[in-house]
Amino acid sequence: MLSAAFKPFRSTYNYLRYAIHDQPVIFWAIVIGVSGPAMVVTVPRIRANFGWVPPEPIPITYPLPNRERKPVSGYDDE
């Protein structure tokens, strides 16, 4: 009875064992695909432990000087 409960896991294990030897690209694609969601949780915590601080956001506007603006002259087409 217990062995019937583990049959899906056994077939998955057998497929992965087959993929390691005959199709390693598929095996490594599965490994990387499974590790991706786990990295979403673990990598930020590891970075914080090493003291990583996110950089300042990039400015999206140019700061204008606090003075009177002079009109540009000498560059007009005639």
C-alpha positions as CSV (number, residue, x, y, z in Angstrom):
1,M,0.0,0.0,0.0
2,L,2.8,2.4,0.9
3,S,4.7,1.7,-2.4
4,A,1.7,2.8,-4.4
5,A,1.8,6.2,-2.7
6,F,5.4,6.8,-3.8
7,K,4.9,5.6,-7.4
8,P,4.7,9.2,-8.9
9,F,7.9,10.1,-7.0
10,R,9.7,6.9,-8.2
11,S,8.8,7.6,-11.8
12,T,10.0,11.2,-11.4
13,Y,13.3,10.0,-9.9
14,N,13.7,7.4,-12.8
15,Y,13.1,10.1,-15.4
16,L,15.7,12.4,-13.8
17,R,18.2,9.6,-13.7
18,Y,17.5,8.9,-17.4
19,A,17.8,12.7,-18.2
20,I,21.2,13.0,-16.4
21,H,22.8,10.4,-18.6
22,D,21.0,10.8,-21.9
23,Q,19.8,14.4,-22.0
24,P,21.8,16.5,-19.6
25,V,20.4,19.7,-21.0
26,I,16.9,18.8,-19.9
27,F,18.2,17.8,-16.4
28,W,20.0,21.1,-15.9
29,A,17.0,23.0,-17.2
30,I,14.9,21.3,-14.5
31,V,17.5,22.0,-11.8
32,I,17.7,25.7,-12.7
33,G,14.0,26.0,-13.0
34,V,13.4,24.5,-9.6
35,S,16.1,26.6,-7.9
36,G,14.7,29.9,-9.3
37,P,11.8,30.4,-6.9
38,A,14.0,29.3,-4.0
39,M,16.5,32.0,-4.9
40,V,13.9,34.7,-4.8
41,V,13.5,34.1,-1.1
42,T,17.2,33.4,-0.2
43,V,19.3,35.8,-2.2
44,P,18.0,39.1,-0.7
45,R,18.6,37.8,2.8
46,I,22.2,36.7,1.8
47,R,22.9,40.0,0.2
48,A,21.6,41.9,3.4
49,N,23.9,39.7,5.5
50,F,26.9,40.8,3.4
51,G,25.9,44.5,3.9
52,W,24.6,45.2,0.4
53,V,22.5,48.4,0.2
54,P,20.5,49.2,-2.9
55,P,21.8,52.3,-4.8
56,E,20.0,55.6,-5.0
57,P,17.3,55.7,-7.7
58,I,18.4,57.3,-10.9
59,P,17.0,60.8,-11.4
60,I,14.3,60.9,-14.0
61,T,14.4,64.7,-14.5
62,Y,17.3,67.2,-14.8
63,P,17.5,69.6,-11.9
64,L,17.1,73.2,-13.2
65,P,19.4,75.8,-11.6
66,N,17.7,78.3,-9.3
67,R,18.5,81.4,-11.3
68,E,17.1,83.4,-14.2
69,R,17.4,81.6,-17.5
70,K,19.0,83.6,-20.4
71,P,17.8,82.9,-23.9
72,V,20.2,81.2,-26.2
73,S,21.5,83.4,-29.0
74,G,23.8,82.7,-32.0
75,Y,22.6,79.3,-33.0
76,D,19.5,80.2,-35.1
77,D,19.3,79.1,-38.7
78,E,18.9,82.0,-41.1
